Amino acid sequence: MTTDVETPPAAPPGPGAARAVADHARNYWANVRSGEVGALPAVAGIIALCVFFGLSKPVFLSVGNLANLFGQGAAVACIAMGLVFVLILGEIDLSAGFASGVCASIMAVILTDWGLHWSLAIGAALATGVVIGLVLGTLVVKLGIPSFVVTLAAFLAFQGIVLMILDEGSNISINDETVKTIAGGNLERWQGWALLAVTVAAYAAIQVQRWRRRVARSLVHEPLAVVLARIGALAALLAAGVFLLNLERSANPQIISLTGVPVVVAVIGFLFAVWTFVLHRTRFGRHLYAVGGNPEAAVRAGVNVDRVRIAAFVICSGMAAVGGVVAASRAASVDPNTGGSNVLLLSVGAAVIGGASLFGGKGTVRAALLGGAVVAIINNGMGLMGLSAGVRFGVTGAVLLLAAGVDAMSRGRGKLFGRH
């Protein structure tokens, strides 16, 4: 579980403020050296991979490929966001991939075979995910069956359920334009800028309010200059992204025009905001970290541990359903491989690569998105280089092993420095 960085109180503009920022930087580096690396490895990995693939294949940095990256990694990122909640508890859900396939199959049948409205189809898919999570969580929590065993059994069972829903292997095409827009549509140019303004304004308000609240309560807080620099950096990064994505990226713009921020970016951004709020601004989030860090202490503190654990599985499977909807939207179809193949492995890898711990008590939604970006960049870049699937799997596995090693070493250094 991460803690606030200890820094001296903010100083007024001038030499005092500069000293406060310098002290903050030194304290941050001290925390990194003691094992509190956070998202630093994932960010460094994204930068290094982008530089490497950009030099190897300049087309990697093209606007069209940038937009493709969002679509390619969206489903995995959604599933990884849900897996973070289970990983914080020190549990695992091996069924998340095929659970997404089950939910996507149900949506496709209701949408195409039954001819019902898209809202009913997506609602049924999400409800199925919630029910799956409720069943899995109850088996793990109330019956005491290890999550590895329960979700491994579900992993096998869900493959059969997908086959039965799809009539032993048929492919169901999705023709509903609203559903296909989720992963295949783009916002208008002005909508992208409006989304940027709302995002930066909301982030700035949260950061400044948090800083003012800590100052008013005489709590340890970051220098105001650091807070403003963080807001400015986010605004600049998002503005650059919106500007690039608003450029024409179609090879034949006379026939079809491709501009604007992909709709799936707005979807993922919304989910990121919701689950980040849940983890860091609600009682449930605090209880989740408490249970993951020390279940016995959480019980003594009056936390309903069973309820928290079941809720984590519900969120995980619910987000798997979202991932299934996104995957079906991108492919405009559902088949027995939806949610299968390497989807689960990449989703777990994304969460761990981003900084979530397999030991429990540590993880953020941001970790899932950063790790998902690493996985998507590796697959996309190596695909552009013409490397085989075997090489891509090998490199992704090596990156995952490296991330797990960093986590294990950081915990070891944390114990050495007195953190538990």
C-alpha positions in Angstrom: 0.0 0.0 0.0 1.4 3.3 -1.0 1.9 6.1 1.4 2.1 9.9 1.0 5.6 11.1 0.3 7.1 12.9 3.3 8.1 16.4 2.3 8.5 19.7 4.1 5.7 22.2 4.1 5.3 24.4 1.0 7.2 27.6 1.1 6.4 30.9 -0.5 7.8 31.8 -3.9 11.5 32.4 -3.9 14.6 30.5 -2.5 12.4 28.8 0.1 10.1 27.3 -2.5 13.1 26.1 -4.5 14.5 24.4 -1.4 11.1 22.7 -0.8 11.1 21.3 -4.3 14.7 20.1 -4.0 13.8 18.4 -0.7 10.8 16.8 -2.2 13.0 15.4 -5.1 15.5 14.1 -2.6 12.8 12.4 -0.5 11.2 10.9 -3.6 14.6 9.5 -4.7 15.1 8.1 -1.2 11.8 6.3 -1.4 12.7 4.9 -4.7 16.0 3.6 -3.3 14.1 2.0 -0.4 11.9 0.1 -2.8 8.9 2.4 -3.3 9.2 2.5 -7.1 5.5 2.8 -7.9 4.8 3.2 -11.6 8.4 4.3 -12.4 9.5 1.0 -14.1 6.3 0.9 -16.3 6.8 4.6 -17.4 10.5 4.0 -18.1 9.6 0.9 -20.0 7.0 2.7 -22.2 9.5 5.5 -23.0 12.3 3.0 -23.8 10.0 0.8 -26.0 8.6 3.8 -27.9 12.1 5.1 -28.6 13.3 1.6 -29.7 10.4 0.8 -32.0 10.3 4.4 -33.3 13.9 4.1 -34.4 13.4 0.6 -35.8 10.1 1.3 -37.5 9.3 5.0 -38.0 5.7 4.0 -38.9 5.3 3.0 -35.2 5.2 6.7 -34.2 2.6 7.6 -36.9 -0.8 9.0 -35.9 -2.6 6.1 -37.4 -0.6 3.6 -35.5 -1.0 5.6 -32.3 -4.8 5.3 -32.7 -4.5 1.6 -33.4 -2.6 1.1 -30.1 -5.7 2.3 -28.2 -7.9 -0.2 -29.9 -5.5 -3.1 -29.6 -4.9 -2.7 -25.9 -8.4 -1.6 -24.8 -9.9 -5.0 -23.9 -6.8 -6.1 -22.1 -6.7 -2.8 -20.2 -10.3 -3.2 -19.1 -9.8 -6.7 -17.8 -6.6 -5.7 -16.1 -8.3 -2.8 -14.2 -10.7 -5.4 -12.7 -7.9 -7.8 -11.9 -6.2 -5.1 -9.8 -8.9 -5.4 -7.2 -8.4 -9.1 -6.8 -4.6 -8.8 -6.8 -4.7 -6.2 -4.0 -6.2 -9.0 -1.9 -3.4 -11.4 -2.8 -5.9 -13.5 -4.8 -6.1 -14.4 -8.5 -8.8 -14.8 -11.1 -7.8 -17.2 -13.9 -11.2 -17.1 -15.4 -11.4 -13.4 -16.3 -10.4 -14.0 -20.0 -13.1 -16.6 -20.8 -15.6 -14.8 -18.5 -15.3 -11.9 -20.9 -16.0 -14.3 -23.8 -19.1 -15.6 -22.1 -20.4 -12.1 -21.6 -19.6 -11.0 -25.1 -21.3 -14.1 -26.5 -24.5 -13.4 -24.5 -24.4 -9.8 -25.8 -24.0 -11.0 -29.4 -26.9 -13.6 -29.2 -29.3 -11.0 -27.7 -28.2 -8.4 -30.2 -28.1 -10.4 -33.4 -30.1 -13.6 -32.9 -32.9 -12.1 -30.7 -32.8 -8.6 -32.4 -33.2 -6.7 -29.1 -31.9 -3.2 -28.4 -28.1 -2.7 -27.9 -28.7 -1.3 -24.3 -30.4 -4.6 -23.3 -27.7 -6.6 -24.9 -24.9 -4.8 -23.1 -26.8 -4.6 -19.9 -27.3 -8.4 -20.0 -23.5 -8.9 -20.6 -22.6 -6.7 -17.6 -25.2 -8.4 -15.4 -23.7 -11.8 -16.4 -20.3 -10.5 -15.3 -21.6 -9.4 -12.0 -23.3 -12.8 -11.4 -20.1 -14.6 -12.3 -18.1 -12.5 -9.8 -20.7 -13.1 -7.1 -20.5 -16.9 -7.6 -16.7 -17.0 -7.7 -16.3 -14.7 -4.7 -18.9 -16.7 -2.7 -17.1 -20.0 -3.4 -13.7 -18.5 -2.4 -14.9 -16.6 0.7 -17.7 -18.6 2.1 -16.5 -22.1 1.2 -12.8 -21.4 1.7 -11.8 -22.9 -1.7 -8.5 -21.3 -2.9 -9.1 -18.7 -5.6 -6.6 -20.4 -7.9 -8.7 -23.6 -7.9 -12.1 -21.9 -8.2 -11.1 -19.7 -11.1 -9.1 -22.5 -12.8 -12.3 -24.6 -12.8 -14.3 -21.6 -14.1 -11.6 -21.1 -16.8 -12.3 -24.6 -18.1 -16.1 -24.4 -17.6 -16.4 -21.0 -19.4 -14.8 -22.4 -22.5 -17.5 -25.0 -22.7 -20.2 -22.4 -22.0 -18.9 -20.2 -24.8 -19.1 -23.1 -27.2 -22.6 -23.9 -26.1 -23.8 -20.3 -26.5 -22.2 -20.1 -29.9 -23.7 -23.4 -31.1 -20.4 -25.4 -30.9 -18.2 -22.9 -32.6 -20.2 -20.6 -34.9 -19.3 -17.0 -35.5 -21.9 -14.3 -34.7 -21.4 -11.0 -36.6 -22.3 -7.7 -34.8 -23.9 -5.2 -37.1 -25.3 -2.7 -34.5 -23.5 0.6 -35.2 -23.7 1.8 -31.6 -21.9 -1.3 -30.3 -19.3 -1.1 -33.1 -18.7 2.6 -32.3 -17.4 1.7 -28.8 -14.1 0.4 -30.1 -14.2 1.6 -33.8 -15.6 5.1 -33.6 -14.0 8.5 -33.1 -15.1 11.6 -31.4 -15.5 14.9 -33.3 -12.5 17.2 -33.1 -14.3 19.6 -30.8 -15.4 16.7 -28.5 -11.8 15.7 -28.1 -10.9 19.2 -26.9 -13.9 19.4 -24.7 -13.0 16.1 -23.1 -9.4 17.4 -22.6 -10.7 20.5 -20.8 -13.0 18.6 -18.5 -10.3 16.1 -17.7 -7.6 18.7 -16.9 -10.1 20.9 -14.9 -11.3 17.9 -12.8 -7.7 16.7 -12.2 -6.6 20.2 -11.2 -9.5 20.7 -8.8 -8.8 17.4 -7.1 -5.1 18.0 -6.8 -5.4 21.6 -5.5 -8.2 20.7 -3.1 -6.2 17.9 -1.7 -3.2 20.2 -1.2 -5.3 22.9 0.5 -6.9 20.4 2.8 -3.6 19.0 3.9 -2.2 22.5 4.4 -5.2 23.5 6.5 -4.8 20.4 8.7 -1.1 21.0 9.0 -0.4 17.6 7.5 2.7 16.6 5.5 2.2 17.8 1.9 3.9 18.4 -1.4 5.2 21.8 -2.4 2.6 23.7 -4.4 5.1 24.0 -7.3 5.2 20.2 -7.6 1.4 20.0 -7.7 1.1 22.7 -10.4 3.9 21.1 -12.4 2.1 17.8 -12.3 -1.1 19.4 -13.6 0.8 21.2 -16.3 2.5 18.1 -17.4 -0.8 16.2 -17.7 -2.4 19.1 -19.6 0.6 19.2 -22.1 0.6 15.5 -22.6 -3.1 15.2 -23.2 -3.1 18.3 -25.5 -0.4 16.8 -27.6 -2.4 13.5 -27.8 -5.6 15.2 -28.8 -3.8 17.4 -31.4 -2.2 14.4 -33.0 -5.3 12.3 -33.0 -7.3 15.1 -34.6 -5.0 15.0 -37.6 -6.2 13.1 -40.7 -4.9 9.5 -40.6 -6.7 7.9 -43.4 -4.7 6.7 -46.4 -7.5 7.8 -48.7 -9.2 10.8 -47.0 -11.3 11.4 -50.2 -13.0 8.1 -49.7 -13.1 7.9 -45.9 -11.9 10.4 -43.3 -10.4 9.2 -40.0 -9.9 12.0 -37.4 -10.6 12.5 -33.8 -9.9 10.8 -30.5 -11.1 7.2 -30.5 -14.3 6.7 -28.5 -12.7 3.8 -26.6 -10.2 6.3 -25.1 -13.2 8.2 -23.5 -14.6 4.9 -22.3 -11.3 3.8 -20.7 -10.8 7.3 -19.2 -14.2 7.2 -17.6 -13.6 3.7 -16.1 -10.2 4.8 -14.9 -11.7 7.9 -13.1 -14.5 5.8 -11.5 -12.3 3.0 -10.2 -9.5 5.4 -9.1 -12.1 7.3 -7.1 -13.4 4.0 -5.6 -9.9 2.9 -4.6 -8.6 6.1 -3.2 -11.6 8.1 -2.1 -14.0 5.7 -0.6 -14.3 3.5 2.5 -14.4 0.4 0.4 -11.1 1.3 -1.2 -9.4 1.8 2.2 -10.9 -1.5 3.4 -9.7 -3.3 0.3 -6.1 -2.2 0.9 -6.4 -3.0 4.6 -7.6 -6.5 3.9 -4.9 -7.1 1.3 -2.2 -5.8 3.6 -3.2 -7.5 6.8 -6.6 -9.4 7.0 -6.3 -10.1 10.7 -5.8 -6.4 11.5 -8.7 -5.5 9.2 -11.0 -7.9 11.1 -9.9 -6.4 14.4 -10.6 -2.9 13.0 -14.2 -3.9 12.3 -13.9 -4.4 8.5 -16.4 -6.8 6.9 -13.6 -8.8 5.2 -16.0 -11.3 3.5 -18.0 -8.6 1.9 -14.9 -6.7 0.7 -13.4 -9.9 -0.8 -16.6 -10.9 -2.6 -17.0 -7.3 -3.9 -13.5 -7.5 -5.4 -14.4 -10.6 -7.4 -17.6 -8.9 -8.6 -15.7 -5.9 -9.8 -13.2 -8.1 -11.5 -15.7 -10.1 -13.4 -17.8 -7.0 -14.2 -14.8 -5.4 -15.8 -14.1 -8.7 -17.6 -17.6 -8.2 -19.1 -16.7 -4.7 -20.2 -13.5 -6.1 -21.8 -15.6 -8.6 -23.6 -17.9 -5.9 -25.0 -14.9 -3.9 -26.1 -13.3 -6.9 -27.8 -16.5 -7.8 -29.6 -17.0 -4.2 -30.7 -13.5 -4.1 -32.2 -13.9 -7.4 -34.0 -17.5 -6.7 -34.9 -18.1 -10.3 -34.1 -17.9 -13.0 -31.4 -16.4 -16.5 -31.8 -15.1 -19.2 -29.5 -11.7 -17.5 -29.3 -13.2 -14.3 -27.8 -11.6 -13.9 -24.4 -9.4 -16.9 -25.0 -5.9 -17.4 -26.4 -3.6 -15.1 -24.4 -6.1 -12.6 -23.2 -5.9 -13.6 -19.5 -2.1 -13.9 -19.5 -1.8 -10.5 -21.1 -4.3 -8.9 -18.6 -2.5 -10.4 -15.6 0.8 -9.3 -17.0 -0.5 -5.8 -17.7 -1.5 -5.4 -14.0 1.8 -6.8 -12.7 4.0 -4.9 -15.1 2.2 -1.7 -14.2 3.1 -2.2 -10.5 0.3 -4.3 -8.9 1.8 -6.8 -6.5 1.1 -10.6 -6.6 1.7 -10.5 -2.8 -1.4 -8.4 -2.2 -1.8 -5.0 -0.5 -0.5 -3.0 -3.5 -1.9 -1.9 -6.8 -3.7 0.9 -8.6 -5.9 1.3 -11.6 -3.2 3.4 -13.1 -0.9 0.3 -12.9 -3.3 -1.6 -15.2 -3.4 1.1 -17.8 0.4 1.6 -17.8 1.0 -2.2 -17.9 -1.6 -2.5 -20.7 0.3 0.2 -22.6 3.5 -1.8 -22.3 1.9 -5.0 -23.5 0.2 -3.2 -26.4 3.4 -1.5 -27.5 5.3 -4.7 -27.4 2.8 -6.6 -29.5 2.3 -3.7 -31.9 6.0 -2.8 -32.3 7.1 -6.4 -32.8 4.3 -7.0 -35.3 5.5 -4.0 -37.3 9.0 -5.5 -37.3 7.6 -8.8 -38.7 8.7 -10.8 -35.7 6.9 -14.1 -35.0 4.2 -14.6 -32.3 6.7 -16.8 -30.5 9.2 -14.0 -30.1 6.5 -11.6 -29.0 5.3 -14.1 -26.3 8.9 -14.6 -25.2 9.6 -10.9 -24.8 6.3 -10.2 -23.0 7.1 -13.1 -20.6 10.5 -11.7 -19.9 9.1 -8.2 -19.2 6.5 -9.8 -16.9 9.2 -11.7 -15.0 11.3 -8.6 -14.7 8.3 -6.7 -13.3 7.6 -9.5 -10.8 11.3 -9.4 -9.8 11.2 -5.7 -9.3 8.2 -6.1 -7.0 9.9 -8.9 -5.0 13.1 -6.9 -4.7 11.2 -3.7 -3.7 9.4 -5.6 -0.9 12.8 -7.0 0.2 14.2 -3.5 0.4 11.1 -2.3 2.1 11.6 -4.8 4.9 15.2 -3.9 5.1 14.2 -0.2 5.6 11.5 -1.1 8.1 8.5 -1.1 5.9 6.1 -4.0 6.1 
